[in-house]
Amino acid sequence: MTHLDTVRLSAPAVYTAAGTDPATLWEALVAGKDTSSPSEHLAGPWPPFRDAFLVDDPDAATLGVHRRVLRTSEKQARMALYGARLALAGPAADGPVGGPDWGLYLGLPTVDEELLRFDALERLHKVAGQPGEVAALYGREIPPFSGLSHLNSTAAAHISATFGLMGAMAAYSPFSDAGLQALIDGVLSVAEGENEAAVIGAVSPKVHPLLFAQYEHLGWNGAVPGEGSAFLLARRTRAGDTAPGVRPAGYGRAFGAGEEAGEDAGANAGEDDRADAIAEAVRAALEMAGTDADGIGWVLPDAVWSTSAERAQNAALDRVFAQAAHPPVMCTSVRATGVLGPAHPLAHTVLALTGLATGRRLAAEGGTVREEELPAPRALVLACGVQGQACAVVLEGVGT
């Protein structure tokens, strides 16, 4: 049996185009700031992204990693390391961090390198100079979010070595629900006594022309990509600690077959199957949290790349909250960060922590985002994997 009520979430940190802390991201959303950047450098044999939400490459010299280690690193690993440092800055000021009871849980992107098989490389050579054929080949031959590369996997080693995180750890890349899976397992490791504290984070895919070919293959909805990382800390509540905080109250996971289910059963069958899975995950999270649709004050849906997944997510939320007396408002950070892949649900978790701690929420309406009072002390965060994975987490304010 798990005891989620013994865990508190704190130290939220983000590194995005909108800023390097949750307050700055919050303010950018309310102010409607345009933090995107021209992306002409992404030009390739297919149409480039017109804009992207880019971040500076963190200065390696400030991250405490030996130059020999950095030879195996690149921007994403440094973004992860920088995000972890931002999250641990506060706890480090109160005492030592790290040790045998500090764990690490990471959601990592896997669109990183062109991982074509040899026979595909031969076909690529034959179609060279034919942009449409090249893009089709990439989309067909490289599975979406293909294998975790050594460049990304070093992120976990960098963080654990730099901060001395010697407890249980794991890195996930099950498509874009990786961030919430890292959150769930990191929280459970603390709730079940495996770790005293767990650093939890996720990183976006790097913005690269290859993204276009892969997401086009998935039914791209025109969303703009972004770079970033999001981190937070899960710690066991100490005896007698009555300070206000935020706890994970419930979670649910499910799987819908997606578009593949609709090939023989009709055009909408796969989409319906995915919507069923998302609704199932949300209801499981609500049940575990001991609440219902009326107990949720804020929903932060996933920022998805697929048009089909986007429709399925909207349909699922309509089903779950159709009978709510006061349906919760919804808001995503896309307009200030771009789509962050695995990091997006954790960026939303960071925003939810900020809102729950202050009794506020963000509501999107038309082209604007407004700040308003949070009517119920719970937020729902979603992750929708590109091949049908669905994940939902309910966060609850405690003593606020």
N, C-alpha and C positions, 0 to 999 in steps of 0.2 A: 504493500500500500504506500502511495506517495503522500507527502504532506506539503502541498504547494503553499499553504499558509505560513510555512516557516521560512519562505524565501522572499527576499526583497530585491527589486531591480533598481539600479542607480547608475550614476556616472554616465549618462547618455552623451555620445559624441558622434559628430558627423564630419565628413570631409567631402564637400560638394562644391559645385560652381557657385552656389548661393552663399557659401560661407563655411567656416570650420567650427561651428558650434550650433546647438539646437535653437538658441534664441535668434541667431542671425537668419537661419533658415525660416523660422516662423515669421520673422519680420519681412523677409523677402517675399513670402507668399502673400501676406496681407497687403504689402505695398505694390504687388504686381510687377516686381522688378524683372527685367529681361536679362538673364545671366547667361544666355547662350552665346556661342562664338561661331564665327564663320568656319566652315570645315573644308575649304578648298583643297587642303592637303590630303583629303581622303579620296581624291579623284582616282578612278581606276577604269577598268574596262566596262564598268557598269555605272549607272548614274550615281554620283556621290550624294551623301547627305548634305543638304543645303546648310544646316546648322547642327551644332552639337553642343553639349554642356561639358566643357573640358575643365580640368583642374591642373594646376602646376605640378610638376614632378617634385615630390618632397625632397628637400635637400638631404642627401644621404649622410652628410657629415654630422647632421644634428640627431641622427636616429640611433646612435650608439652601436652600429653594426660594423664589424671589421671589414676593411676593403676587400679582403680575400673572399669573404662571404658574399659581398655585393657583386662579385663577378658572375654569380649564378642568379642574380636578381634582375628585376625590371620594374617598371612603373607600378604595376598592380601590387607586387609584393611590398613596395615602399608605401603605397597608399594604405595597405592593411597595417603595416607597422606604425605608420603615423596615426591612423585611427585608434589603434590600441593605446598608443602613448597619450592621445588626447583623453581617452576614457580613464586611464590610470593616473592622470595628473592629480586629480582631486584626492583619491584614496591614498596616493603616495605621500601627500602632504600631511595626512593624519597618522602615518605609520608605514612600516615596510610592506611592500607588496611582493607576491611571489612566494615560492616555497613548495614543499611536497603536497600541500592541500589546495593549491591553486590550479585550476584546470583551464583549458582553452578549447573553444568550439567555434569553428569557422565555416561559413558558407562561401565557397569559392567559385568563381566563374570558370567555364571551361572552353569558351570560344577564345582561343589564344593563338593557335598556330595552324597552318595549313597541313592537315594530317591526311593527305591523299595517299591511297595505296598505289603500288607500282603500276598496276594496270590502268588506274585512273590517270596517273602521270603521263602514261603513253597516249591516252586519249586527249589529255590536255594539250600535249604537243601537236597533235593533229588538228585541233580546232583553234590554235593560237591565231590571233588576229581577227577572230569572230566574237565580239563582245557578248552577244546574246548566248552563244554556245558556251562560252567560258563561264558565265554566271550560272547557267543551267547546270553545268558540270559540277561546280562547287556546291550548289544547293542540293544536288542529288547524291554526290559521292561523300560529302563530309556531313556526318550526322549532326543535327543541331546540338550545340554545346558538347562537341566531341571531346574525347579523353583528357582528363586532368593532366596538364603538362608539368614538367619539372620546374618550369619558371614560376608557376602558381603554387605548386606544392611547397616551395621553399618559404612561402609566406608564414606558414605555421611554424617552421623551424626558426625563422628569424624572430618571431614574436616570443616564442617560448624561451629561446636562448637569451634574448635581450632583457626580458623581465623575470627570468627565473621561474617560469610557470612549469612546475614539475609534477603536477597532478594529472588526473585522467584527461585525455584530450581526444579530439576527433575533428576531421575536416570533411565537409560534405560537398558533393557536386551533383545532386540528383535534379538537375535542371533548376528552374528558377524558384523552387520552394526551399532551396538550400538554406537561406537565411533563417526562416522560421524553424526549420528542422534543427539547426544549430541552437536556436533559442530554446526549443523544447528540451533537447537532450542536455544542454548546459544547465537549465533549471532543474531537471530531474536529477542530475548528478549531485547538485547541492541538496535537494529535498531528500534524497535517499542516503546522504552521508558520504558519498564517494569523494566529493570535494567540499571544502569549506567555502570556496569562492570560485566562480567561473567567469573568465573573460569571454564574451560572446560577440562575434562580429561577422560581417560579410563584405565582399568587395564586388564591384561591377565588372562586367567584361570590358576589355579595353576597346576604345572606339577605333575601328579598323574597317577598311572597305569590305573585308570578308563578312562582317556583320550583315551588310546589305543583302548579299547573296543568300546567306543562311536564313535570315528572317523573311526575305521575299518568298523563300520556299515554304515558310510556315503560314503564309497568308498575312503578311505585314500590314498593320493598320495605319501606317504613316507616322507612328510615334517617333520622337527625336531621341537619339541615344545620349546618355550622360555617363560621366566617370564619377566614382566616389566610393566611399566606404562608410559604414556605420557600426558603432560598437557600444556596448554597455556592460555592466557588471551585475552578476547574480551572486548574492551573499546570503548566508544563513542569518536569520534574525537572532540577535543575542537575547538571552533571558532578561526580562525586564525592560526591553527596548520598546517604548510606546510612541516613538517619533513617527510623524506622518510619512507615508511612503507609497510605493506602488508594488503590487504583487501580481504574479501570473495566477489567474483564477481558474482557467480551464483551457483545453486545447482539443483539437480534432484533426484527423487526417483521413483522406479518402482518395480514390482514384477513379477517374472516368476515362474511357478509352479514347475520347476525342474524335477527330474527324474520321479516323480509320473505321469506327463503328458505323459510320453512315454510308460507307461505300456500297453496301448491298441492301441496307435497310431504309434508304431514303436520305435526302440531302441534309435533314435536320437531326437525324438520329444521333450522330456523334456529338453534336452541340447539346442536345437534351441530356445525353449521358454525362457529359461534363458538368452541366448545370446541376444534375442530381448529386454528383459527387461533391461539388462545392457546398450545396445546401446541407448535405449529410455531415460534412466536416464542421460547418457552422453550428448545426444543431447539437452535435456532440460536444463542442466547446461550451455552448450555453448550458447544457445539462451538467457538465462537470463543474461549471462555475456556480451552479445553483441559481440560475436566473433564466429569464426568457427574453423575448424580443423587446419587451418594454423596459428591460433593465439595462439596455445598451444605449449610451448617450452619443456615441460617435463611432462611425465605421470608416476605416481606412482601407479601401480595396486595393488590390494589387494593380500595379501599372504593367499591363500586358502588351506584348507585341502583336499577338494574333487577333485578327478581327473576330474570329469564331470564339476564342477564349474570352474576349471582352464581352461579347453578347451573352455567353454562358454565365459569366460572373454576375452581370446585371440581372439576368433572369433568376439566378439562385437567390440573390439578395431580395428581389421582389417577392419571391415565394416565402422566404423566412420572415420578412417584416411586413407582409401584406396585412396581417391582423393586428399589428402593433397600434396601440392608441396614439402614440406619438413616435412615428418612425424616426430613427436617428438620421442626422445629416451625414453626408459623405464628403470626403476631400482627399485628394492625393497631392503629392509634392511635385508632380511632373513638370508643372509650369516653371519651377525654379531649379530643378535638378536634371531634367530629362529622365529617361527611363534607365534605371540602375540595375536591372536584372536581379541577381540574388541579393543585392544590397538593398533593393527598394523596400521590401517588407520590414527590414530592420530599421531603415530610415523612418518609416512610418511608426515603428515601435518607439523610436526615440522621440518623435513628435507626440505620440500618445502619452509617454511618460511626462513630458513637459506639460501637456494639457491637464492630465490627471492631478499632477502636483499643484496646479494653480487654479483648478476648477474652470478651465477654459477649453474651447474647441474651435476648430476652423471649419467653416462651411463654404463650399463652392457653389456659386450660383452664376450661371452665364459665364462671363469672362472675368469675374472677380472672386476674391476670397475674403470673407469677413470673419472677424473674431467675435465669439459670443459665449455666454455662460454655458457650462456643461451641466445639463439637467440631471444626468445619472452618472454615478461615479465609475462607469465602466466604458472601455473602448474595445472594439473588435478589429483585429488586423488580419488581413488575408494574404495568402500567397497562392498563385495559380500556375502550376508548372506547364510548360509548353506542350507536353505530351499527356496531359490529363491529371497530373498530381494536384491535389488541393490540400491546403493547410490553413487552419484558423486558430487564433489565439485570443482569449479574452483577458484583458488587463484590468485590474481593479485598484482604485485608490483606497488606501487604508489610513484612517485617522485624519483625513483631510477635511 
